[in-house]
Amino acid sequence: MIRPGGSERLAELTANLAAVRASIAAACAAAGRNSAEVQLIAVTKTFPVPDILLLHQLGVADIGENKDQEAAPKVAACAAAGIHPRWHFVGQLQVNKAASVASYAYMVHSVDRMRLIDALSRRAVMAGRHEQGRELHCLIQVSLDPGRGLAGGHGLDAGLGRGGAEPGQVLDLAAAIAERDGLALAGVMAVAPLGQPVRPAYARLREIAEMVRSAHPSAQVISAGMSGDLGDAIAEGATHVRIGTALHGGRRADVR
């Protein structure tokens, strides 16, 4: 049985969590928003299961992972310990990992091509999620790299730089998700482009999110913002922020 970490780690996570929540509250206040509108996802990649158990103890219900080979064993270990957080898959997803991810994820943030939509739908249905009313929530990852405007033009399987679909293809992907069995269109996600101003990039994401919502009113999620840019993301309407470093500290190698 995996036991939670010691009192020193608990104190560290407690302080870090309080600081992150304070940052979210301050960003919401600056943007004229209610902090209850913003969901914290604790990204635990490279951190061990005891950290997740401690975060659960502290009331964190949403956990993010970006690699299935790391996430799947953690899911099993947490279940064995009697906890069942909402698992968010936030990394680039290969089609051949769709079966595993569809078996445990509450939300996949990185849907960016038709082949992946088809695979996730097929695997979600095979897992019986549709019949049980537990549809797999999907976010379209949008590329915010410079030069990739709403006109699009590189096809649905495109994805450069930080990953994601071209803005001009988002509505087609949204329609595909909305009509597939086992899937629910939840909204959009993006990672800020490297070496570019963050705020204008998130402003573009907000425009795309509004376009998706016009066609699919239930797609309300904007997943954007990490430890270094959550303020800009919240100012531009982020509903979910993915926080790792600010919550955990430096990356660790002793994942288990």
Contacts in CASP RR format, 6 or more apart in sequence:
PFRMAT RR
TARGET T0000
AUTHOR 0000-0000-0000
METHOD contacts of the structure
MODEL  1
MIRPGGSERLAELTANLAAVRASIAAACAAAGRNSAEVQLIAVTKTFPVP
DILLLHQLGVADIGENKDQEAAPKVAACAAAGIHPRWHFVGQLQVNKAAS
VASYAYMVHSVDRMRLIDALSRRAVMAGRHEQGRELHCLIQVSLDPGRGL
AGGHGLDAGLGRGGAEPGQVLDLAAAIAERDGLALAGVMAVAPLGQPVRP
AYARLREIAEMVRSAHPSAQVISAGMSGDLGDAIAEGATHVRIGTALHGG
RRADVR
1 80 0 8 1.000
1 81 0 8 1.000
2 49 0 8 1.000
2 50 0 8 1.000
2 53 0 8 1.000
2 77 0 8 1.000
2 80 0 8 1.000
2 81 0 8 1.000
3 50 0 8 1.000
3 53 0 8 1.000
4 10 0 8 1.000
4 50 0 8 1.000
4 53 0 8 1.000
4 54 0 8 1.000
4 57 0 8 1.000
5 50 0 8 1.000
5 51 0 8 1.000
5 53 0 8 1.000
5 54 0 8 1.000
6 50 0 8 1.000
9 50 0 8 1.000
9 51 0 8 1.000
9 54 0 8 1.000
10 54 0 8 1.000
10 57 0 8 1.000
10 58 0 8 1.000
13 51 0 8 1.000
13 54 0 8 1.000
13 55 0 8 1.000
13 58 0 8 1.000
13 247 0 8 1.000
13 248 0 8 1.000
14 58 0 8 1.000
16 246 0 8 1.000
16 247 0 8 1.000
16 248 0 8 1.000
16 249 0 8 1.000
17 55 0 8 1.000
17 58 0 8 1.000
17 60 0 8 1.000
17 247 0 8 1.000
19 246 0 8 1.000
20 40 0 8 1.000
20 243 0 8 1.000
20 246 0 8 1.000
20 247 0 8 1.000
21 35 0 8 1.000
21 40 0 8 1.000
23 230 0 8 1.000
23 231 0 8 1.000
23 246 0 8 1.000
24 35 0 8 1.000
24 38 0 8 1.000
24 40 0 8 1.000
24 230 0 8 1.000
24 234 0 8 1.000
24 241 0 8 1.000
25 35 0 8 1.000
27 230 0 8 1.000
27 231 0 8 1.000
27 234 0 8 1.000
27 235 0 8 1.000
28 34 0 8 1.000
28 35 0 8 1.000
28 37 0 8 1.000
28 38 0 8 1.000
28 234 0 8 1.000
29 35 0 8 1.000
30 231 0 8 1.000
30 235 0 8 1.000
31 231 0 8 1.000
31 234 0 8 1.000
31 235 0 8 1.000
31 237 0 8 1.000
33 234 0 8 1.000
33 237 0 8 1.000
37 239 0 8 1.000
38 234 0 8 1.000
38 238 0 8 1.000
38 239 0 8 1.000
38 240 0 8 1.000
38 241 0 8 1.000
39 62 0 8 1.000
39 239 0 8 1.000
39 240 0 8 1.000
39 241 0 8 1.000
40 60 0 8 1.000
40 62 0 8 1.000
40 240 0 8 1.000
40 241 0 8 1.000
40 243 0 8 1.000
41 62 0 8 1.000
41 63 0 8 1.000
41 64 0 8 1.000
41 88 0 8 1.000
41 90 0 8 1.000
41 223 0 8 1.000
41 240 0 8 1.000
41 241 0 8 1.000
41 242 0 8 1.000
41 243 0 8 1.000
42 52 0 8 1.000
42 55 0 8 1.000
42 60 0 8 1.000
42 62 0 8 1.000
42 63 0 8 1.000
42 64 0 8 1.000
42 243 0 8 1.000
42 244 0 8 1.000
42 247 0 8 1.000
42 248 0 8 1.000
43 63 0 8 1.000
43 64 0 8 1.000
43 65 0 8 1.000
43 66 0 8 1.000
43 90 0 8 1.000
43 226 0 8 1.000
43 242 0 8 1.000
43 243 0 8 1.000
43 244 0 8 1.000
43 247 0 8 1.000
44 51 0 8 1.000
44 52 0 8 1.000
44 55 0 8 1.000
44 63 0 8 1.000
44 64 0 8 1.000
44 65 0 8 1.000
44 74 0 8 1.000
44 244 0 8 1.000
44 248 0 8 1.000
45 64 0 8 1.000
45 65 0 8 1.000
45 66 0 8 1.000
45 67 0 8 1.000
45 70 0 8 1.000
45 244 0 8 1.000
46 70 0 8 1.000
46 251 0 8 1.000
46 252 0 8 1.000
46 253 0 8 1.000
46 255 0 8 1.000
47 248 0 8 1.000
47 251 0 8 1.000
47 252 0 8 1.000
47 255 0 8 1.000
48 252 0 8 1.000
48 254 0 8 1.000
48 255 0 8 1.000
48 256 0 8 1.000
49 74 0 8 1.000
49 77 0 8 1.000
49 78 0 8 1.000
49 81 0 8 1.000
49 256 0 8 1.000
51 248 0 8 1.000
52 63 0 8 1.000
52 74 0 8 1.000
52 78 0 8 1.000
52 83 0 8 1.000
52 85 0 8 1.000
53 78 0 8 1.000
53 81 0 8 1.000
53 83 0 8 1.000
55 63 0 8 1.000
55 247 0 8 1.000
56 78 0 8 1.000
56 83 0 8 1.000
56 85 0 8 1.000
60 85 0 8 1.000
61 85 0 8 1.000
61 86 0 8 1.000
62 85 0 8 1.000
62 86 0 8 1.000
62 88 0 8 1.000
62 106 0 8 1.000
62 240 0 8 1.000
63 85 0 8 1.000
63 86 0 8 1.000
63 87 0 8 1.000
63 88 0 8 1.000
64 71 0 8 1.000
64 87 0 8 1.000
64 88 0 8 1.000
64 89 0 8 1.000
64 90 0 8 1.000
64 242 0 8 1.000
65 71 0 8 1.000
65 74 0 8 1.000
65 87 0 8 1.000
65 88 0 8 1.000
65 89 0 8 1.000
65 90 0 8 1.000
65 91 0 8 1.000
66 89 0 8 1.000
66 90 0 8 1.000
66 91 0 8 1.000
66 92 0 8 1.000
67 91 0 8 1.000
68 89 0 8 1.000
68 93 0 8 1.000
68 97 0 8 1.000
68 100 0 8 1.000
68 101 0 8 1.000
70 255 0 8 1.000
71 87 0 8 1.000
71 89 0 8 1.000
71 101 0 8 1.000
71 104 0 8 1.000
72 100 0 8 1.000
72 104 0 8 1.000
73 256 0 8 1.000
75 87 0 8 1.000
75 104 0 8 1.000
78 84 0 8 1.000
78 85 0 8 1.000
86 106 0 8 1.000
86 107 0 8 1.000
87 104 0 8 1.000
87 105 0 8 1.000
87 106 0 8 1.000
87 107 0 8 1.000
88 105 0 8 1.000
88 106 0 8 1.000
88 107 0 8 1.000
88 108 0 8 1.000
88 109 0 8 1.000
88 242 0 8 1.000
89 101 0 8 1.000
89 105 0 8 1.000
89 107 0 8 1.000
89 108 0 8 1.000
89 109 0 8 1.000
89 110 0 8 1.000
90 109 0 8 1.000
90 110 0 8 1.000
90 189 0 8 1.000
90 223 0 8 1.000
90 242 0 8 1.000
91 109 0 8 1.000
91 110 0 8 1.000
92 110 0 8 1.000
92 163 0 8 1.000
93 101 0 8 1.000
93 108 0 8 1.000
93 110 0 8 1.000
93 111 0 8 1.000
93 116 0 8 1.000
95 115 0 8 1.000
95 116 0 8 1.000
95 119 0 8 1.000
98 116 0 8 1.000
98 119 0 8 1.000
98 120 0 8 1.000
98 122 0 8 1.000
98 123 0 8 1.000
99 119 0 8 1.000
99 123 0 8 1.000
99 126 0 8 1.000
101 108 0 8 1.000
101 120 0 8 1.000
101 123 0 8 1.000
102 120 0 8 1.000
102 123 0 8 1.000
102 124 0 8 1.000
102 126 0 8 1.000
102 127 0 8 1.000
102 129 0 8 1.000
102 136 0 8 1.000
103 123 0 8 1.000
103 127 0 8 1.000
105 136 0 8 1.000
106 136 0 8 1.000
106 137 0 8 1.000
107 136 0 8 1.000
107 137 0 8 1.000
107 138 0 8 1.000
107 139 0 8 1.000
107 186 0 8 1.000
107 221 0 8 1.000
108 120 0 8 1.000
108 136 0 8 1.000
108 137 0 8 1.000
108 138 0 8 1.000
108 139 0 8 1.000
109 139 0 8 1.000
109 141 0 8 1.000
109 189 0 8 1.000
109 223 0 8 1.000
109 242 0 8 1.000
110 139 0 8 1.000
110 141 0 8 1.000
110 164 0 8 1.000
110 189 0 8 1.000
111 117 0 8 1.000
111 120 0 8 1.000
111 138 0 8 1.000
111 139 0 8 1.000
111 140 0 8 1.000
111 141 0 8 1.000
111 173 0 8 1.000
111 177 0 8 1.000
112 140 0 8 1.000
112 141 0 8 1.000
112 143 0 8 1.000
112 159 0 8 1.000
112 163 0 8 1.000
112 164 0 8 1.000
112 165 0 8 1.000
112 173 0 8 1.000
113 156 0 8 1.000
113 157 0 8 1.000
113 158 0 8 1.000
113 159 0 8 1.000
113 165 0 8 1.000
113 173 0 8 1.000
114 156 0 8 1.000
114 157 0 8 1.000
114 173 0 8 1.000
114 176 0 8 1.000
115 157 0 8 1.000
117 138 0 8 1.000
117 173 0 8 1.000
117 176 0 8 1.000
117 177 0 8 1.000
117 180 0 8 1.000
117 183 0 8 1.000
118 180 0 8 1.000
120 136 0 8 1.000
120 138 0 8 1.000
120 180 0 8 1.000
120 183 0 8 1.000
121 180 0 8 1.000
121 181 0 8 1.000
121 182 0 8 1.000
121 183 0 8 1.000
124 130 0 8 1.000
124 135 0 8 1.000
124 136 0 8 1.000
124 181 0 8 1.000
124 182 0 8 1.000
124 183 0 8 1.000
125 181 0 8 1.000
125 182 0 8 1.000
129 135 0 8 1.000
129 136 0 8 1.000
129 182 0 8 1.000
130 181 0 8 1.000
130 182 0 8 1.000
135 182 0 8 1.000
135 183 0 8 1.000
135 184 0 8 1.000
136 182 0 8 1.000
136 183 0 8 1.000
136 184 0 8 1.000
137 183 0 8 1.000
137 184 0 8 1.000
137 186 0 8 1.000
137 221 0 8 1.000
138 177 0 8 1.000
138 183 0 8 1.000
138 184 0 8 1.000
138 185 0 8 1.000
138 186 0 8 1.000
138 187 0 8 1.000
139 186 0 8 1.000
139 187 0 8 1.000
139 188 0 8 1.000
139 189 0 8 1.000
139 221 0 8 1.000
139 223 0 8 1.000
140 165 0 8 1.000
140 170 0 8 1.000
140 173 0 8 1.000
140 174 0 8 1.000
140 177 0 8 1.000
140 185 0 8 1.000
140 187 0 8 1.000
140 188 0 8 1.000
140 189 0 8 1.000
140 212 0 8 1.000
141 163 0 8 1.000
141 164 0 8 1.000
141 165 0 8 1.000
141 188 0 8 1.000
141 189 0 8 1.000
141 190 0 8 1.000
141 191 0 8 1.000
142 164 0 8 1.000
142 165 0 8 1.000
142 167 0 8 1.000
142 170 0 8 1.000
142 188 0 8 1.000
142 189 0 8 1.000
142 190 0 8 1.000
142 205 0 8 1.000
142 208 0 8 1.000
143 158 0 8 1.000
143 159 0 8 1.000
143 160 0 8 1.000
143 161 0 8 1.000
143 162 0 8 1.000
143 163 0 8 1.000
143 164 0 8 1.000
143 165 0 8 1.000
143 166 0 8 1.000
143 167 0 8 1.000
143 190 0 8 1.000
144 162 0 8 1.000
144 190 0 8 1.000
144 191 0 8 1.000
144 192 0 8 1.000
144 193 0 8 1.000
144 196 0 8 1.000
144 201 0 8 1.000
144 202 0 8 1.000
144 204 0 8 1.000
144 205 0 8 1.000
145 160 0 8 1.000
145 161 0 8 1.000
145 162 0 8 1.000
145 163 0 8 1.000
145 193 0 8 1.000
145 196 0 8 1.000
146 193 0 8 1.000
146 196 0 8 1.000
148 160 0 8 1.000
148 166 0 8 1.000
148 167 0 8 1.000
149 166 0 8 1.000
149 167 0 8 1.000
149 168 0 8 1.000
149 204 0 8 1.000
150 167 0 8 1.000
150 168 0 8 1.000
150 208 0 8 1.000
151 168 0 8 1.000
152 166 0 8 1.000
152 167 0 8 1.000
152 168 0 8 1.000
152 169 0 8 1.000
153 166 0 8 1.000
153 168 0 8 1.000
153 169 0 8 1.000
154 166 0 8 1.000
155 166 0 8 1.000
155 169 0 8 1.000
156 165 0 8 1.000
156 169 0 8 1.000
156 172 0 8 1.000
156 173 0 8 1.000
158 164 0 8 1.000
158 165 0 8 1.000
158 166 0 8 1.000
158 169 0 8 1.000
159 165 0 8 1.000
159 166 0 8 1.000
161 193 0 8 1.000
161 194 0 8 1.000
162 190 0 8 1.000
162 191 0 8 1.000
162 192 0 8 1.000
162 193 0 8 1.000
162 194 0 8 1.000
163 191 0 8 1.000
164 190 0 8 1.000
165 173 0 8 1.000
167 204 0 8 1.000
167 208 0 8 1.000
170 188 0 8 1.000
170 208 0 8 1.000
170 211 0 8 1.000
170 212 0 8 1.000
171 211 0 8 1.000
171 212 0 8 1.000
171 215 0 8 1.000
174 185 0 8 1.000
174 187 0 8 1.000
174 212 0 8 1.000
174 215 0 8 1.000
174 216 0 8 1.000
174 219 0 8 1.000
175 215 0 8 1.000
177 183 0 8 1.000
177 184 0 8 1.000
177 185 0 8 1.000
178 185 0 8 1.000
178 216 0 8 1.000
184 218 0 8 1.000
185 212 0 8 1.000
185 216 0 8 1.000
185 218 0 8 1.000
185 219 0 8 1.000
186 218 0 8 1.000
186 219 0 8 1.000
186 220 0 8 1.000
186 221 0 8 1.000
187 209 0 8 1.000
187 212 0 8 1.000
187 213 0 8 1.000
187 216 0 8 1.000
187 219 0 8 1.000
187 220 0 8 1.000
187 221 0 8 1.000
187 222 0 8 1.000
187 223 0 8 1.000
188 205 0 8 1.000
188 208 0 8 1.000
188 209 0 8 1.000
188 212 0 8 1.000
188 219 0 8 1.000
188 221 0 8 1.000
188 222 0 8 1.000
188 223 0 8 1.000
189 221 0 8 1.000
189 222 0 8 1.000
189 223 0 8 1.000
189 224 0 8 1.000
190 201 0 8 1.000
190 202 0 8 1.000
190 205 0 8 1.000
190 223 0 8 1.000
190 224 0 8 1.000
191 226 0 8 1.000
192 198 0 8 1.000
192 201 0 8 1.000
192 202 0 8 1.000
192 224 0 8 1.000
192 225 0 8 1.000
192 226 0 8 1.000
192 229 0 8 1.000
192 232 0 8 1.000
193 201 0 8 1.000
198 229 0 8 1.000
198 232 0 8 1.000
198 233 0 8 1.000
199 232 0 8 1.000
199 235 0 8 1.000
199 236 0 8 1.000
202 224 0 8 1.000
202 225 0 8 1.000
202 229 0 8 1.000
202 232 0 8 1.000
202 233 0 8 1.000
202 235 0 8 1.000
202 236 0 8 1.000
202 237 0 8 1.000
202 238 0 8 1.000
203 236 0 8 1.000
205 222 0 8 1.000
205 224 0 8 1.000
205 236 0 8 1.000
206 222 0 8 1.000
206 236 0 8 1.000
206 237 0 8 1.000
209 219 0 8 1.000
209 222 0 8 1.000
209 237 0 8 1.000
212 219 0 8 1.000
213 219 0 8 1.000
213 220 0 8 1.000
220 239 0 8 1.000
221 239 0 8 1.000
221 240 0 8 1.000
222 233 0 8 1.000
222 236 0 8 1.000
222 237 0 8 1.000
222 238 0 8 1.000
222 239 0 8 1.000
222 240 0 8 1.000
223 238 0 8 1.000
223 239 0 8 1.000
223 240 0 8 1.000
223 241 0 8 1.000
223 242 0 8 1.000
224 233 0 8 1.000
224 236 0 8 1.000
224 237 0 8 1.000
224 238 0 8 1.000
224 240 0 8 1.000
224 241 0 8 1.000
225 231 0 8 1.000
225 232 0 8 1.000
225 233 0 8 1.000
225 234 0 8 1.000
225 238 0 8 1.000
225 241 0 8 1.000
225 242 0 8 1.000
226 241 0 8 1.000
226 242 0 8 1.000
226 243 0 8 1.000
226 244 0 8 1.000
226 245 0 8 1.000
227 243 0 8 1.000
227 244 0 8 1.000
227 245 0 8 1.000
227 246 0 8 1.000
227 247 0 8 1.000
228 245 0 8 1.000
228 246 0 8 1.000
230 238 0 8 1.000
230 241 0 8 1.000
230 243 0 8 1.000
233 241 0 8 1.000
234 241 0 8 1.000
245 251 0 8 1.000
END
